Amino acid sequence: MAVPEVKYFSVVIPFNHERTKILLGRKKRGLGEGLWNGFGGKPDTGETMGQCTRRELEEKCGIRAEKVTCVGILYMGDINGPDFHIPVYTTAEYSGQIAETEEMEPKWFDASTEALPYDQMHQEAKLWWPTMLSGKLFIARFLFEGEKVLNHNIQIVDVKALDQHIDEINQLLLGS
Ligand SMILES: Nc1[nH]c(=O)nc2c1ncn2[C@H]1C[C@H](O)[C@@H](COP(=O)(O)OP(=O)(O)OP(=O)(O)O)O1
């Protein structure tokens, strides 16, 4: 059986210092155009996920994260297409001015499940954002057929398990 192609992306969600609000960006072009999401993109060659996360945050909304924390991983498979593996980070420690960029229009939302614009987010968002907002660490697996989620599973994990997954992803990215 052929091994499916895997595409890696990062996503980072900035919180305000009180952790009552989150910053989302509406994608102005490319993958996920028109949808609200955290800020992220593909790792450059030789970059770890943590490095990618910081660079993408600055490129997409102008702020520099002092610290990012991995809170979960999205493993997405499609019966017809490539797999997407997307570690999800949060940050509440950053500097610089939030700015609209060519790719993203930023906006603060209340950090509550009810306040999120799920009808203008990736369709599986409503399945994992409540877990992320609850502060639990998670590994979420989705199987898609095109736009349709065929099945999904969200596993609550501890920091050690999550670190192991991130180490594996970094090793694959760095080719070691
Ligand atoms: N189904 C999905 N669910 C989700 O939550 N985030 C997704 C997703 N599919 C893609 N993303 C995220 C990952 C990443 O943060 C963003 C897409 O990133 P981009 O296309 O902007 O990547 P790049 O910045 O590498 O691309 P270029 O700037 O075109 O090189 O959308």
The ligand as a MOL file (V3000), in Angstrom:
LIG
                    3D

  0  0  0     0  0            999 V3000
M  V30 BEGIN CTAB
M  V30 COUNTS 31 33 0 0 0
M  V30 BEGIN ATOM
M  V30 1 N -8.1060 21.9010 7.6160 0
M  V30 2 C -7.4090 22.8120 8.2770 0
M  V30 3 N -7.7230 23.1060 9.5670 0
M  V30 4 C -7.0440 24.0390 10.2850 0
M  V30 5 O -7.3630 24.2620 11.4560 0
M  V30 6 N -6.0100 24.7230 9.7670 0
M  V30 7 C -5.6900 24.4610 8.5110 0
M  V30 8 C -6.3440 23.5050 7.7110 0
M  V30 9 N -5.7740 23.5100 6.4860 0
M  V30 10 C -4.7860 24.4290 6.5270 0
M  V30 11 N -4.7340 25.0000 7.7470 0
M  V30 12 C -3.8450 26.0520 8.1880 0
M  V30 13 C -2.4270 25.6300 8.3340 0
M  V30 14 C -1.7210 26.9410 8.0700 0
M  V30 15 O -1.6870 27.6840 9.2740 0
M  V30 16 C -2.6080 27.6680 7.0720 0
M  V30 17 C -2.1840 27.5520 5.6300 0
M  V30 18 O -0.9880 28.1380 5.5220 0
M  V30 19 P -0.4810 28.8330 4.1490 0
M  V30 20 O -1.2080 28.2920 2.9780 0
M  V30 21 O -0.5250 30.2940 4.3460 0
M  V30 22 O 0.9550 28.2560 4.1650 0
M  V30 23 P 2.2410 29.0210 3.7160 0
M  V30 24 O 2.3760 30.3020 4.4170 0
M  V30 25 O 3.3490 28.0760 3.8890 0
M  V30 26 O 1.8840 29.2200 2.2230 0
M  V30 27 P 2.5030 30.2740 1.2770 0
M  V30 28 O 2.5560 31.5730 2.0540 0
M  V30 29 O 1.5350 30.2910 0.1450 0
M  V30 30 O 3.8530 29.6800 0.9670 0
M  V30 31 O -3.8850 27.0750 7.1950 0
M  V30 END ATOM
M  V30 BEGIN BOND
M  V30 1 1 1 2
M  V30 2 1 2 3
M  V30 3 2 2 8
M  V30 4 1 3 4
M  V30 5 2 4 5
M  V30 6 1 4 6
M  V30 7 2 6 7
M  V30 8 1 7 8
M  V30 9 1 7 11
M  V30 10 1 8 9
M  V30 11 2 9 10
M  V30 12 1 10 11
M  V30 13 1 11 12
M  V30 14 1 12 13
M  V30 15 1 12 31
M  V30 16 1 13 14
M  V30 17 1 14 15
M  V30 18 1 14 16
M  V30 19 1 16 17
M  V30 20 1 16 31
M  V30 21 1 17 18
M  V30 22 1 18 19
M  V30 23 2 19 20
M  V30 24 1 19 21
M  V30 25 1 19 22
M  V30 26 1 22 23
M  V30 27 2 23 24
M  V30 28 1 23 25
M  V30 29 1 23 26
M  V30 30 1 26 27
M  V30 31 2 27 28
M  V30 32 1 27 29
M  V30 33 1 27 30
M  V30 END BOND
M  V30 END CTAB
M  END
